[in-house]
Each structure stands twice: as structure tokens, then as C-alpha cells.
């Protein structure tokens, strides 16, 4: 099964193909009839009717009445717009690391500021260990995953499957995760470069907060 957008019920492969076909027709202002759907997929009209019924039941389609009354539901249109943004994934600690679960909590549209890229995501900061770098508790950091991070740049690292944002120093044989809050008595975390308990996730490319 494939979930089209966060929060909507999953679709089978056939349901997904039928939805994509209907959506393409609607974008051309040419809504299909159920007979045309069945003909396009080479299936009985009763099977097409059943698939369309499932798509309505799962909230992807609605019917305005008439022979060609199929329309995309408002819920699906809204979710599709959300999915065009940058995903917000879990939380990231700036202090004691907090487990960053790989579940998308929502979407935020930052394309005008940071562009659209498949490897960009947003993490919420918890803690004040990076306050001197302008990253406060409750802020959101924009992360470019998999980026080659420059020495001394701010990035996100996984430490024992927990994520934390720090200034990352990569030395010949060691990796250091340095906080930016001298008043908070946070300590730099030191790791051997071949230590499997730590890995760099990506570089922080931006920070914003909700007002």
C-alpha cells in the first residue's frame, strides 16, 4: 500500500493508478465517465465502479452528480498542496539529544526561501545549547540531508539513534559535536571517526520560528 499524503488512508496499487488517471483527466478539464475508466484499464465496468467507490470512501474523490461528476475531494487537494512543501520530521535536540522518529508530522512551504529539493527537511529544536548561534528552543531548522558538511558548520548528527544539532568539527581521527551556549555548561561530545554510534545526517541551511 502507498500513502499519497500524510494523514490520508492508504491506497492499493490499482486504486492509486485509477486515482492518477482521474486526476490527470480533471487537470485537462475532461472528467472521465466510469465507462471510460473501465475501457482505459481494460476492466469490467462493475470493477471500475467498485474502485471509484473505494476512492470516495477513503476521501480522495467526491461526486457532483451527473455522468461525469467525479471531482477530487477538498481534503485530497489540501493534502496534495501540503505535500508540495518541505516535510517536518520528528524533533531534534539542542541540549540532551531527543529521539527523532522518522515520521512526518506535517509540511511547511519554504520553497520561496530554500527552494524545493527531495533531500531537504525540517526538524524542531528542543533545548538552548545552540542559543549563541541564534538557534533557540522551539525553533525550526532546515536541514539538507546527506550534504558534505564543512568543518565547523552547524549540522545534525545521530548519536545512538538520537538526533542533535551542534557545530560539527571533523578532524583526522575524531568527530566533535560542539554546543554554542557557554552559560549553559554544555560539553562538547567527542567521538572516534570510525565510531558507529555517531553519524552526520546533514547541514543546517536555515532557521525560522513561528511568531
Residue frames as a rotation matrix with the C-alpha (Angstrom) as fourth column:
UNK 1
0.570 0.822 0.000 0.00
0.822 -0.570 0.000 0.00
0.000 0.000 -1.000 0.00
UNK 2
-0.570 -0.731 0.375 1.06
0.735 -0.658 -0.163 3.57
0.366 0.183 0.912 -0.65
UNK 3
0.209 0.589 -0.781 0.03
0.782 -0.580 -0.229 6.63
-0.588 -0.563 -0.581 1.33
UNK 4
0.354 -0.019 0.935 -0.47
0.799 -0.513 -0.313 9.54
0.485 0.858 -0.166 -1.05
UNK 5
-0.143 -0.359 0.922 -0.16
-0.200 -0.902 -0.382 12.28
0.969 -0.240 0.058 1.56
UNK 6
-0.930 -0.320 -0.180 0.35
0.113 0.215 -0.970 12.40
0.350 -0.922 -0.164 5.29
UNK 7
-0.759 0.633 0.152 -2.84
-0.399 -0.268 -0.877 11.68
-0.514 -0.727 0.456 7.20
UNK 8
0.123 0.831 -0.542 -4.90
-0.991 0.077 -0.106 10.08
-0.047 0.550 0.834 4.37
UNK 9
0.487 0.158 0.859 -5.80
-0.344 0.939 0.023 6.42
-0.802 -0.307 0.512 4.18
UNK 10
-0.550 -0.835 0.019 -3.55
-0.369 0.264 0.891 4.22
-0.749 0.483 -0.453 2.08
UNK 11
0.469 0.642 -0.607 -4.39
-0.827 0.077 -0.557 3.04
-0.310 0.763 0.567 -1.43
UNK 12
0.392 -0.321 0.862 -3.82
0.323 0.926 0.197 -0.25
-0.861 0.201 0.466 -3.20
UNK 13
-0.682 -0.731 0.027 -1.82
0.241 -0.189 0.952 -0.22
-0.690 0.656 0.305 -6.42
UNK 14
-0.476 0.576 0.665 -4.97
0.856 0.130 0.500 -0.36
0.202 0.807 -0.554 -8.58
UNK 15
0.565 0.714 -0.413 -6.68
0.799 -0.599 0.057 2.38
-0.206 -0.362 -0.909 -6.60
UNK 16
0.030 -0.661 -0.750 -3.60
0.203 -0.731 0.652 4.58
-0.979 -0.171 0.112 -6.96
UNK 17
-0.842 -0.354 0.407 -3.48
0.429 0.019 0.903 4.07
-0.328 0.935 0.136 -10.74
UNK 18
-0.055 0.911 0.408 -7.18
0.958 -0.068 0.280 4.87
0.283 0.406 -0.869 -11.12
UNK 19
0.585 0.228 -0.778 -6.83
0.578 -0.791 0.202 8.00
-0.569 -0.568 -0.594 -8.98
UNK 20
-0.405 -0.822 -0.400 -3.85
0.184 -0.502 0.845 9.18
-0.895 0.269 0.355 -11.05
UNK 21
-0.728 0.202 0.655 -5.80
0.682 0.125 0.720 8.66
0.063 0.971 -0.229 -14.27
UNK 22
0.361 0.932 -0.014 -8.84
0.920 -0.354 0.166 10.54
0.150 -0.073 -0.986 -12.96
UNK 23
0.369 -0.298 -0.881 -6.65
0.418 -0.793 0.443 13.35
-0.830 -0.531 -0.168 -11.62
UNK 24
-0.723 -0.686 0.081 -4.91
0.340 -0.251 0.907 13.72
-0.602 0.683 0.414 -14.99
UNK 25
-0.400 0.673 0.622 -8.23
0.845 0.008 0.535 13.94
0.355 0.740 -0.572 -16.80
UNK 26
0.572 0.662 -0.484 -9.56
0.808 -0.558 0.191 16.51
-0.143 -0.500 -0.854 -14.35
UNK 27
-0.094 -0.698 -0.710 -6.49
0.343 -0.692 0.635 18.69
-0.935 -0.184 0.304 -14.82
UNK 28
-0.951 -0.182 0.250 -7.37
0.285 -0.202 0.937 18.80
-0.120 0.962 0.244 -18.53
UNK 29
-0.531 0.833 -0.158 -10.95
-0.643 -0.517 -0.565 19.74
-0.552 -0.198 0.810 -17.61
UNK 30
-0.209 0.412 -0.887 -12.09
-0.766 0.495 0.410 16.43
0.608 0.765 0.212 -19.07
UNK 31
-0.308 0.097 0.947 -13.65
-0.831 0.457 -0.317 14.38
-0.463 -0.884 -0.060 -16.26
UNK 32
-0.848 -0.074 -0.524 -13.93
-0.387 0.762 0.519 10.71
0.361 0.643 -0.675 -17.23
UNK 33
0.357 0.929 0.099 -17.03
-0.873 0.294 0.390 8.57
0.333 -0.225 0.916 -17.05
UNK 34
0.126 -0.288 0.949 -16.84
-0.646 0.703 0.299 5.21
-0.753 -0.651 -0.097 -15.31
UNK 35
0.902 0.181 0.391 -17.20
0.167 0.690 -0.704 3.54
-0.397 0.701 0.592 -18.70
UNK 36
0.727 -0.687 0.007 -14.10
-0.340 -0.368 -0.866 5.39
0.597 0.627 -0.501 -19.91
UNK 37
0.116 -0.679 0.725 -12.23
-0.983 0.028 0.184 4.37
-0.145 -0.734 -0.664 -16.77
UNK 38
0.434 0.115 0.893 -13.10
-0.221 0.975 -0.018 0.72
-0.873 -0.189 0.449 -17.32
UNK 39
0.984 -0.069 0.167 -12.13
0.179 0.244 -0.953 0.95
0.025 0.967 0.252 -21.00
UNK 40
0.543 -0.827 0.149 -8.81
-0.715 -0.547 -0.435 2.65
0.441 0.130 -0.888 -20.21
UNK 41
-0.217 -0.646 0.732 -7.79
-0.935 0.354 0.035 -0.07
-0.282 -0.676 -0.680 -17.74
UNK 42
-0.446 0.067 -0.893 -9.33
-0.571 0.746 0.341 -2.96
0.689 0.662 -0.295 -19.64
UNK 43
-0.988 0.152 -0.003 -11.62
0.089 0.565 -0.820 -3.98
-0.123 -0.811 -0.572 -16.77
UNK 44
-0.300 0.952 0.060 -15.31
0.855 0.241 0.459 -4.63
0.422 0.189 -0.887 -16.35
UNK 45
-0.230 0.276 0.933 -17.39
-0.078 -0.961 0.265 -1.53
0.970 -0.012 0.242 -15.66
UNK 46
0.820 0.549 -0.164 -18.53
0.071 0.186 0.980 -3.04
0.568 -0.815 0.114 -12.38
UNK 47
0.288 -0.813 -0.506 -14.84
0.954 0.287 0.084 -3.32
0.077 -0.507 0.859 -11.28
UNK 48
-0.579 -0.458 0.675 -14.26
0.475 -0.862 -0.177 0.32
0.663 0.218 0.717 -12.21
UNK 49
0.286 0.791 0.541 -17.36
-0.180 -0.510 0.841 1.31
0.941 -0.338 -0.004 -10.23
UNK 50
0.821 0.005 -0.571 -16.04
0.503 0.467 0.727 -0.56
0.270 -0.884 0.381 -7.19
UNK 51
-0.187 -0.976 -0.110 -12.60
0.963 -0.160 -0.216 1.10
0.193 -0.146 0.970 -7.41
UNK 52
-0.467 0.106 0.878 -14.15
0.094 -0.981 0.169 4.56
0.879 0.162 0.448 -7.69
UNK 53
0.646 0.763 0.028 -16.38
-0.010 -0.028 1.000 3.75
0.763 -0.646 -0.011 -4.71
UNK 54
0.457 -0.572 -0.681 -13.31
0.886 0.360 0.292 2.89
0.079 -0.737 0.672 -2.62
UNK 55
-0.575 -0.715 0.399 -11.66
0.700 -0.682 -0.212 6.18
0.423 0.157 0.892 -3.62
UNK 56
-0.018 0.666 0.746 -14.76
-0.183 -0.736 0.652 8.05
0.983 -0.125 0.135 -2.48
UNK 57
0.822 0.377 -0.427 -14.94
0.274 0.396 0.876 6.10
0.500 -0.837 0.222 0.76
UNK 58
0.176 -0.861 -0.477 -11.26
0.984 0.144 0.103 6.81
-0.019 -0.488 0.873 1.51
UNK 59
0.503 0.181 -0.845 -11.80
0.453 -0.888 0.078 10.52
-0.737 -0.422 -0.529 0.93
UNK 60
-0.585 -0.810 0.038 -9.92
0.424 -0.266 0.866 11.07
-0.692 0.523 0.499 -2.34
UNK 61
-0.885 0.334 0.324 -12.91
0.242 -0.264 0.934 11.66
0.397 0.905 0.153 -4.63
UNK 62
-0.515 0.835 -0.195 -16.33
0.012 -0.220 -0.975 13.20
-0.857 -0.505 0.104 -4.40
UNK 63
-0.629 0.382 0.678 -19.26
0.778 0.309 0.547 13.17
0.000 0.871 -0.491 -6.80
UNK 64
-0.849 0.301 -0.433 -21.03
-0.223 -0.949 -0.222 16.29
-0.478 -0.092 0.873 -8.02
UNK 65
0.126 0.938 0.323 -23.70
0.026 0.322 -0.946 14.26
-0.992 0.128 0.016 -9.76
UNK 66
0.614 0.184 -0.767 -24.20
-0.717 -0.277 -0.640 13.50
-0.330 0.943 -0.038 -13.43
UNK 67
0.984 -0.164 -0.064 -22.48
0.100 0.820 -0.564 11.25
0.145 0.548 0.823 -15.94
UNK 68
0.135 -0.988 0.081 -19.08
0.577 0.011 -0.817 12.91
0.806 0.157 0.571 -15.46
UNK 69
0.751 0.373 0.545 -19.45
-0.150 -0.708 0.690 14.20
0.643 -0.600 -0.476 -11.91
UNK 70
0.569 -0.589 -0.574 -16.21
0.814 0.505 0.288 12.88
0.120 -0.631 0.767 -10.39
UNK 71
0.626 -0.422 0.655 -14.12
-0.280 -0.906 -0.317 15.51
0.727 0.015 -0.686 -8.63
UNK 72
-0.397 -0.786 -0.473 -11.09
0.419 0.303 -0.856 15.50
0.816 -0.538 0.209 -6.32
UNK 73
0.553 0.613 -0.565 -12.14
0.766 -0.107 0.634 15.98
0.328 -0.783 -0.528 -2.71
UNK 74
0.739 -0.253 0.625 -11.19
-0.323 -0.946 -0.001 19.16
0.591 -0.201 -0.781 -0.85
UNK 75
0.807 -0.440 0.394 -9.31
-0.291 0.284 0.914 17.04
-0.514 -0.852 0.101 1.70
UNK 76
0.495 -0.636 0.592 -7.17
0.762 0.645 0.056 15.45
-0.417 0.424 0.804 -1.02
UNK 77
0.557 -0.261 0.788 -6.49
0.469 -0.684 -0.558 18.78
0.685 0.681 -0.259 -2.73
UNK 78
0.818 -0.231 0.527 -5.45
-0.520 -0.689 0.505 20.31
0.246 -0.687 -0.684 0.59
UNK 79
0.698 -0.570 0.433 -3.19
0.025 0.623 0.782 17.36
-0.716 -0.535 0.449 1.41
UNK 80
0.528 -0.500 0.687 -1.60
0.849 0.274 -0.452 17.50
0.038 0.821 0.569 -2.04
UNK 81
0.661 -0.261 0.703 -0.76
-0.037 -0.948 -0.317 21.17
0.749 0.183 -0.636 -1.53
UNK 82
0.805 -0.362 0.471 0.76
-0.539 -0.113 0.835 20.34
-0.249 -0.925 -0.286 1.85
UNK 83
0.650 -0.542 0.532 2.87
0.417 0.840 0.346 17.58
-0.635 -0.003 0.773 0.35
UNK 84
0.680 -0.416 0.603 4.42
0.516 -0.313 -0.797 20.06
0.520 0.854 0.002 -2.07
UNK 85
0.739 -0.393 0.547 6.19
-0.581 -0.783 0.222 21.70
0.341 -0.482 -0.807 0.87
UNK 86
-0.340 -0.922 -0.185 9.15
-0.504 0.345 -0.792 20.64
0.794 -0.176 -0.582 2.99
UNK 87
0.412 0.563 -0.717 8.41
0.252 0.686 0.683 17.80
0.876 -0.462 0.140 5.44
UNK 88
0.075 -0.319 0.945 8.68
-0.911 -0.407 -0.064 18.39
0.405 -0.856 -0.321 9.18
UNK 89
0.301 -0.073 -0.951 10.27
0.012 0.997 -0.073 15.26
0.953 0.011 0.301 10.65
UNK 90
0.313 -0.161 -0.936 10.32
0.834 0.519 0.190 14.49
0.455 -0.840 0.297 14.34
UNK 91
0.989 -0.086 0.117 12.32
-0.135 -0.844 0.520 16.69
0.054 -0.530 -0.846 16.68
UNK 92
0.249 -0.961 -0.120 15.98
0.497 0.233 -0.836 17.48
0.831 0.149 0.535 17.17
UNK 93
0.761 0.024 -0.648 17.62
0.639 -0.200 0.743 18.28
-0.112 -0.980 -0.167 20.47
UNK 94
0.179 -0.763 0.620 19.86
0.023 -0.627 -0.779 21.25
0.983 0.154 -0.095 21.17
UNK 95
0.108 -0.112 0.988 21.00
-0.991 -0.097 0.098 20.07
0.084 -0.989 -0.122 24.57
UNK 96
-0.478 -0.155 0.865 20.33
-0.359 0.933 -0.031 16.48
-0.802 -0.325 -0.501 25.56
UNK 97
-0.893 0.113 -0.436 19.55
-0.410 0.197 0.891 14.52
0.186 0.974 -0.129 22.36
UNK 98
-0.135 0.921 0.366 15.89
-0.583 0.225 -0.781 13.60
-0.801 -0.318 0.507 21.85
UNK 99
-0.505 -0.019 0.863 14.86
0.451 0.847 0.283 10.63
-0.736 0.532 -0.419 19.71
UNK 100
-0.420 0.335 -0.844 13.98
-0.736 -0.670 0.100 11.89
-0.531 0.663 0.528 16.22
UNK 101
-0.136 0.459 0.878 11.38
0.268 0.870 -0.413 9.44
-0.954 0.179 -0.241 14.91
UNK 102
-0.958 -0.271 -0.089 11.26
-0.025 -0.232 0.972 9.19
-0.284 0.934 0.216 11.13
UNK 103
-0.153 0.948 0.278 7.61
0.966 0.203 -0.161 10.16
-0.209 0.244 -0.947 10.88
UNK 104
-0.778 -0.069 0.625 6.47
0.357 -0.866 0.349 13.22
0.517 0.495 0.698 9.00
UNK 105
-0.548 0.553 -0.628 4.45
0.668 -0.163 -0.726 15.42
-0.504 -0.817 -0.280 11.34
UNK 106
0.600 0.735 -0.316 3.36
0.354 -0.598 -0.719 17.89
-0.718 0.319 -0.619 8.66
UNK 107
-0.007 -0.568 0.823 4.60
0.994 -0.093 -0.056 20.09
0.108 0.818 0.566 5.84
UNK 108
0.370 0.053 -0.928 5.75
0.295 -0.953 0.063 23.70
-0.881 -0.297 -0.368 5.61
UNK 109
0.724 -0.027 0.689 6.08
0.685 -0.082 -0.724 25.61
0.076 0.996 -0.041 2.35
UNK 110
0.437 -0.678 -0.591 9.58
0.091 -0.621 0.779 27.12
-0.895 -0.394 -0.210 2.26
UNK 111
0.326 -0.332 0.885 10.16
0.901 0.392 -0.185 26.86
-0.286 0.858 0.428 -1.48
UNK 112
0.860 0.044 0.508 10.40
0.273 -0.882 -0.385 30.63
0.431 0.470 -0.771 -1.87
UNK 113
0.749 -0.590 0.301 13.26
-0.638 -0.521 0.567 30.75
-0.178 -0.616 -0.767 0.64
UNK 114
-0.053 -0.812 0.581 15.14
-0.575 0.501 0.647 27.49
-0.816 -0.300 -0.494 0.30
UNK 115
-0.388 -0.025 -0.921 13.88
-0.891 0.267 0.368 26.01
0.236 0.963 -0.126 -2.96
UNK 116
0.677 0.652 0.342 12.41
-0.698 0.716 0.016 22.54
-0.234 -0.249 0.940 -3.39
UNK 117
-0.292 -0.778 -0.556 14.64
-0.794 0.521 -0.312 19.51
0.533 0.350 -0.771 -3.04
UNK 118
0.486 0.538 -0.689 13.96
-0.175 0.832 0.526 15.91
0.856 -0.135 0.499 -2.14
UNK 119
-0.047 -0.614 -0.788 16.72
0.715 0.530 -0.456 15.87
0.698 -0.584 0.414 0.48
UNK 120
-0.761 -0.164 0.627 15.57
-0.216 -0.848 -0.483 18.97
0.611 -0.504 0.611 2.41
UNK 121
0.120 0.819 -0.561 13.56
0.628 0.374 0.682 18.57
0.768 -0.434 -0.470 5.61
UNK 122
-0.045 -0.009 0.999 12.72
-0.528 -0.849 -0.031 20.49
0.848 -0.529 0.033 8.77
UNK 123
-0.166 -0.031 -0.986 13.38
0.704 0.696 -0.140 19.48
0.691 -0.717 -0.093 12.37
UNK 124
0.685 0.452 0.571 12.07
-0.100 -0.718 0.688 21.15
0.722 -0.528 -0.447 15.53
UNK 125
-0.395 -0.918 0.022 14.67
-0.007 -0.021 -1.000 22.16
0.919 -0.395 0.001 18.11
UNK 126
0.825 0.541 -0.160 14.28
0.152 0.060 0.987 21.34
0.544 -0.839 -0.033 21.80
UNK 127
0.458 -0.680 -0.572 16.76
0.839 0.118 0.532 22.98
-0.294 -0.724 0.624 24.16
UNK 128
0.992 -0.037 -0.119 19.04
-0.053 -0.990 -0.134 26.01
-0.113 0.139 -0.984 24.26
UNK 129
0.391 -0.915 0.097 22.53
0.459 0.285 0.841 24.64
-0.798 -0.284 0.532 23.72
UNK 130
-0.307 -0.492 0.815 22.81
0.951 -0.141 0.274 26.48
-0.019 0.859 0.511 20.36
UNK 131
0.628 0.692 -0.357 21.43
0.706 -0.699 -0.113 29.82
-0.327 -0.181 -0.927 21.54
UNK 132
0.105 -0.674 -0.731 24.66
-0.005 -0.736 0.677 31.73
-0.994 -0.068 -0.081 20.83
UNK 133
-0.878 -0.334 0.343 24.31
0.307 0.157 0.939 30.62
-0.368 0.929 -0.036 17.19
UNK 134
-0.705 0.655 -0.272 20.81
-0.701 -0.701 0.130 32.10
-0.105 0.282 0.954 17.07
UNK 135
-0.373 0.579 -0.725 19.03
-0.134 0.739 0.660 28.73
0.918 0.343 -0.199 17.32
UNK 136
-0.600 0.228 0.767 16.54
-0.791 -0.314 -0.526 28.89
0.121 -0.922 0.369 20.18
UNK 137
-0.861 0.386 0.330 14.32
0.168 0.830 -0.532 26.36
-0.479 -0.403 -0.780 21.94
UNK 138
0.109 0.991 0.075 11.25
0.305 0.038 -0.952 25.75
-0.946 0.127 -0.298 19.76
UNK 139
-0.055 -0.201 -0.978 12.88
-0.794 -0.585 0.165 26.98
-0.606 0.785 -0.127 16.54
UNK 140
0.826 0.245 0.507 12.76
0.129 0.794 -0.594 25.00
-0.548 0.556 0.624 13.31
UNK 141
-0.168 -0.924 -0.345 15.97
-0.484 -0.228 0.845 24.21
-0.859 0.309 -0.409 11.45
UNK 142
0.852 0.341 -0.398 16.09
-0.494 0.273 -0.825 23.47
-0.173 0.900 0.401 7.74
UNK 143
0.041 -0.830 0.557 18.41
-0.362 0.507 0.782 20.57
-0.931 -0.234 -0.280 7.00
UNK 144
0.445 -0.020 -0.896 19.88
-0.876 0.201 -0.439 19.44
0.189 0.979 0.072 3.71
UNK 145
0.707 -0.074 0.703 20.28
-0.326 0.848 0.417 15.73
-0.628 -0.524 0.575 4.25
UNK 146
0.689 -0.472 0.550 23.35
0.640 0.753 -0.156 13.91
-0.340 0.459 0.821 3.05
UNK 147
0.915 -0.340 0.216 25.24
-0.153 -0.789 -0.595 17.14
0.373 0.511 -0.774 2.45
UNK 148
0.122 -0.946 -0.299 29.02
0.815 0.268 -0.514 17.22
0.566 -0.181 0.804 2.73
UNK 149
0.934 0.334 -0.129 29.26
0.339 -0.707 0.621 19.42
0.116 -0.623 -0.773 5.78
UNK 150
0.272 -0.859 0.434 32.14
-0.029 -0.458 -0.888 21.86
0.962 0.229 -0.150 6.09
UNK 151
-0.260 -0.464 -0.847 34.34
0.823 0.353 -0.446 21.68
0.505 -0.813 0.290 9.16
UNK 152
-0.908 -0.100 -0.407 32.91
0.360 -0.683 -0.635 23.86
-0.215 -0.723 0.656 11.93
UNK 153
-0.672 0.736 0.078 29.49
-0.438 -0.480 0.760 24.25
0.597 0.477 0.645 10.28
UNK 154
-0.479 0.607 0.634 26.21
-0.707 0.161 -0.688 23.64
-0.520 -0.778 0.352 12.12
UNK 155
-0.504 0.305 -0.808 24.61
-0.572 0.583 0.577 20.34
0.647 0.753 -0.119 11.31
UNK 156
0.484 0.703 0.521 22.51
-0.875 0.397 0.276 17.45
-0.013 -0.589 0.808 12.57
UNK 157
-0.594 -0.690 -0.414 24.10
-0.632 0.718 -0.291 14.27
0.498 0.088 -0.863 13.86
UNK 158
0.650 0.705 -0.283 22.63
-0.394 0.631 0.669 10.99
0.650 -0.323 0.688 15.01
UNK 159
-0.533 -0.762 0.367 24.06
-0.724 0.186 -0.664 9.79
0.438 -0.620 -0.651 18.32
UNK 160
-0.968 0.173 0.184 22.90
0.056 0.857 -0.512 6.29
-0.246 -0.485 -0.839 19.29
UNK 161
-0.530 0.780 0.332 19.82
0.773 0.284 0.567 6.72
0.348 0.557 -0.754 17.06
UNK 162
0.422 0.619 -0.663 19.00
0.765 -0.635 -0.105 10.11
-0.486 -0.463 -0.741 18.58
UNK 163
0.195 -0.292 0.936 19.35
0.801 -0.504 -0.324 13.39
0.566 0.813 0.136 16.70
UNK 164
0.406 -0.115 -0.907 21.07
0.649 -0.662 0.374 16.52
-0.643 -0.741 -0.194 17.93
UNK 165
0.772 -0.166 0.614 22.03
0.404 -0.616 -0.676 19.85
0.491 0.770 -0.408 16.32
UNK 166
0.588 -0.685 -0.430 25.57
0.365 -0.250 0.897 21.04
-0.722 -0.684 0.104 17.03
UNK 167
0.611 -0.571 -0.549 28.54
-0.788 -0.508 -0.348 22.72
-0.080 0.645 -0.760 15.40
UNK 168
0.936 -0.150 0.318 30.37
0.157 0.988 0.006 19.80
-0.315 0.044 0.948 13.83
UNK 169
0.308 -0.917 -0.254 34.14
-0.916 -0.358 0.182 19.55
-0.257 0.176 -0.950 13.71
UNK 170
0.996 -0.020 0.084 35.60
0.047 0.943 -0.328 16.75
-0.072 0.331 0.941 11.62
UNK 171
0.328 -0.944 0.024 39.21
-0.857 -0.287 0.429 16.06
-0.398 -0.161 -0.903 12.41
UNK 172
-0.347 -0.547 -0.762 41.55
-0.858 0.514 0.022 13.40
0.379 0.661 -0.648 11.08
UNK 173
-0.792 -0.035 -0.610 40.58
0.098 0.978 -0.183 10.74
0.603 -0.205 -0.771 13.61
UNK 174
-0.715 0.513 -0.475 37.74
0.582 0.060 -0.811 12.33
-0.387 -0.857 -0.341 15.58
UNK 175
-0.265 0.728 0.632 34.33
0.435 -0.495 0.752 13.98
0.860 0.475 -0.186 15.28
UNK 176
-0.861 -0.016 -0.508 33.41
0.478 -0.368 -0.798 16.70
-0.174 -0.930 0.325 17.77
UNK 177
-0.005 0.923 0.385 29.86
0.710 -0.268 0.651 17.97
0.704 0.277 -0.654 18.35
UNK 178
-0.826 -0.496 -0.268 30.23
0.549 -0.601 -0.581 21.42
0.127 -0.627 0.768 19.90
UNK 179
0.259 0.932 -0.255 27.40
0.960 -0.278 -0.041 23.37
-0.109 -0.234 -0.966 21.60
UNK 180
-0.519 -0.358 0.776 27.06
0.472 -0.877 -0.090 27.16
0.713 0.319 0.624 21.36
UNK 181
0.619 0.643 0.451 25.98
-0.104 -0.502 0.859 28.22
0.778 -0.579 -0.244 24.85
UNK 182
-0.401 -0.910 -0.106 28.84
0.044 0.097 -0.994 28.92
0.915 -0.403 0.001 27.22
UNK 183
-0.483 0.264 0.835 26.48
-0.828 -0.447 -0.338 29.85
0.284 -0.855 0.435 30.08
UNK 184
0.516 0.852 -0.092 24.65
-0.797 0.517 0.312 26.56
0.313 -0.088 0.946 29.87
UNK 185
-0.110 -0.682 0.723 27.60
-0.835 0.458 0.305 24.36
-0.539 -0.570 -0.620 30.86
UNK 186
0.929 0.366 0.056 27.08
-0.258 0.749 -0.610 22.10
-0.266 0.552 0.790 27.86
UNK 187
0.020 -0.965 0.263 30.05
-0.319 0.243 0.916 19.93
-0.947 -0.102 -0.303 26.95
UNK 188
0.039 -0.145 -0.989 31.46
-0.999 0.026 -0.044 19.08
0.032 0.989 -0.143 23.54
UNK 189
0.709 0.232 0.667 30.81
-0.284 0.958 -0.031 15.46
-0.646 -0.167 0.745 22.61
UNK 190
-0.126 -0.866 -0.485 33.86
-0.959 -0.018 0.281 13.65
-0.252 0.501 -0.828 21.23
UNK 191
0.767 0.375 0.521 33.80
-0.219 0.916 -0.336 10.50
-0.604 0.144 0.784 19.09
UNK 192
-0.462 -0.838 0.289 36.30
-0.004 0.328 0.945 8.46
-0.887 0.436 -0.156 17.16
UNK 193
-0.432 0.269 -0.860 35.74
-0.846 -0.452 0.284 8.86
-0.312 0.851 0.423 13.44
UNK 194
-0.680 0.147 -0.718 35.00
-0.342 0.802 0.489 5.15
0.648 0.579 -0.495 12.99
UNK 195
-0.895 0.412 0.170 32.54
-0.062 0.263 -0.963 5.08
-0.442 -0.872 -0.210 15.92
UNK 196
-0.775 0.620 0.121 29.32
0.388 0.316 0.866 3.59
0.499 0.718 -0.485 14.57
UNK 197
-0.209 0.727 -0.654 27.27
0.937 -0.043 -0.347 5.25
-0.280 -0.685 -0.672 17.31
UNK 198
0.068 0.198 -0.978 27.53
0.041 -0.980 -0.196 8.64
-0.997 -0.026 -0.075 15.56
UNK 199
-0.403 -0.207 0.891 26.83
0.892 0.127 0.433 9.69
-0.203 0.970 0.134 12.00
UNK 200
-0.781 0.067 -0.621 26.28
-0.097 -0.995 0.014 13.04
-0.617 0.071 0.784 10.30
UNK 201
-0.009 0.890 0.456 22.76
0.696 0.333 -0.636 13.49
-0.718 0.312 -0.622 8.86
UNK 202
0.241 0.104 0.965 23.15
0.883 -0.436 -0.174 16.83
0.402 0.894 -0.196 7.10
UNK 203
-0.809 -0.585 -0.053 23.94
0.574 -0.767 -0.287 20.52
0.127 -0.263 0.957 7.28
UNK 204
0.125 0.820 -0.559 21.64
0.774 -0.433 -0.462 23.16
-0.621 -0.375 -0.688 8.76
UNK 205
-0.581 -0.312 0.751 20.93
0.784 -0.462 0.414 25.66
0.218 0.830 0.514 5.97
UNK 206
-0.455 0.463 0.761 18.35
-0.180 -0.884 0.431 27.83
0.872 0.059 0.485 7.70
UNK 207
-0.755 0.256 -0.604 16.39
0.656 0.292 -0.696 28.51
-0.002 -0.921 -0.389 10.85
UNK 208
-0.534 0.630 0.564 12.96
-0.228 -0.750 0.621 30.03
0.814 0.203 0.544 11.45
UNK 209
-0.909 0.317 -0.270 10.44
0.368 0.305 -0.878 30.36
-0.196 -0.898 -0.394 14.25
UNK 210
-0.162 0.943 0.290 6.71
0.782 -0.056 0.620 30.75
0.601 0.328 -0.729 14.42
UNK 211
-0.958 -0.145 0.249 5.54
0.007 -0.875 -0.484 34.17
0.288 -0.462 0.839 15.58
